[in-house]
Amino acid sequence: GEYCNLILSKYPLSDAKTYDLGVIITTVSYPRSLGVVKLTVDGKEFYFADTHLDHLSDITNKMHQIEKIKEYTKDLDKPIIMAGDFNAVEGSDPLSSLLEKFTLGCLNGNCGLTTGTPIPSKAIDFLMYAPAGSITPVAYDVFYDAFTESDHFPVVATFKVHK
């Protein structure tokens, strides 16, 4: 499709996998995927994942893709941090379903608005983690100076991974 995922890291990556998230309604949709890698930082292993969910079709494709993400990550034996453009706001059915497994990494309930440049209007890009208690968010912010590079603002976060 026209949209891709990319994971860049200053740390070595292993166990890299790409999963097709598929679609149910194909008339107005792009192929979507989930990228998952394993990292070891300061002696602690964890997974990092990245995705970009469907934005063109109705909720059917997003819900299907959320279920696939939950399926593909259910057997991971280490904590996972996931980043993505979920094309869903807090309280929506797709994001609520994903948050049955994951926890938003934002601090004090404030995830920041991430789309609608140059003036942001809603949050659809998030960093999250699972399982609860395995990771602690230390910092979470949206970089609002980057309003010409994309139609989204980047989310920047620091997490502490527990053993």
Secondary structure in CASP SS format (residue, H / E / C, confidence):
PFRMAT SS
TARGET T0000
AUTHOR 0000-0000-0000
METHOD secondary structure of the structure
MODEL  1
G C 1.00
E C 1.00
Y C 1.00
C C 1.00
N C 1.00
L C 1.00
I C 1.00
L C 1.00
S C 1.00
K C 1.00
Y C 1.00
P C 1.00
L E 1.00
S E 1.00
D E 1.00
A E 1.00
K E 1.00
T E 1.00
Y E 1.00
D E 1.00
L C 1.00
G C 1.00
V C 1.00
I C 1.00
I C 1.00
T C 1.00
T C 1.00
V C 1.00
S C 1.00
Y C 1.00
P C 1.00
R C 1.00
S E 1.00
L E 1.00
G E 1.00
V E 1.00
V E 1.00
K E 1.00
L E 1.00
T E 1.00
V E 1.00
D C 1.00
G C 1.00
K E 1.00
E E 1.00
F E 1.00
Y E 1.00
F E 1.00
A E 1.00
D E 1.00
T E 1.00
H E 1.00
L C 1.00
D C 1.00
H C 1.00
L C 1.00
S C 1.00
D C 1.00
I H 1.00
T H 1.00
N H 1.00
K H 1.00
M H 1.00
H H 1.00
Q H 1.00
I H 1.00
E H 1.00
K H 1.00
I H 1.00
K H 1.00
E H 1.00
Y H 1.00
T H 1.00
K C 1.00
D C 1.00
L C 1.00
D C 1.00
K C 1.00
P C 1.00
I E 1.00
I E 1.00
M E 1.00
A E 1.00
G E 1.00
D E 1.00
F C 1.00
N C 1.00
A C 1.00
V C 1.00
E C 1.00
G C 1.00
S C 1.00
D H 1.00
P H 1.00
L H 1.00
S H 1.00
S H 1.00
L H 1.00
L C 1.00
E C 1.00
K C 1.00
F C 1.00
T E 1.00
L E 1.00
G C 1.00
C C 1.00
L E 1.00
N C 1.00
G C 1.00
N E 1.00
C C 1.00
G C 1.00
L C 1.00
T C 1.00
T E 1.00
G C 1.00
T C 1.00
P C 1.00
I C 1.00
P C 1.00
S C 1.00
K E 1.00
A C 1.00
I C 1.00
D E 1.00
F E 1.00
L E 1.00
M E 1.00
Y E 1.00
A E 1.00
P C 1.00
A C 1.00
G C 1.00
S C 1.00
I E 1.00
T E 1.00
P E 1.00
V E 1.00
A E 1.00
Y E 1.00
D E 1.00
V E 1.00
F C 1.00
Y C 1.00
D C 1.00
A C 1.00
F C 1.00
T C 1.00
E C 1.00
S C 1.00
D C 1.00
H E 1.00
F C 1.00
P C 1.00
V E 1.00
V E 1.00
A E 1.00
T E 1.00
F E 1.00
K E 1.00
V E 1.00
H C 1.00
K C 1.00
END
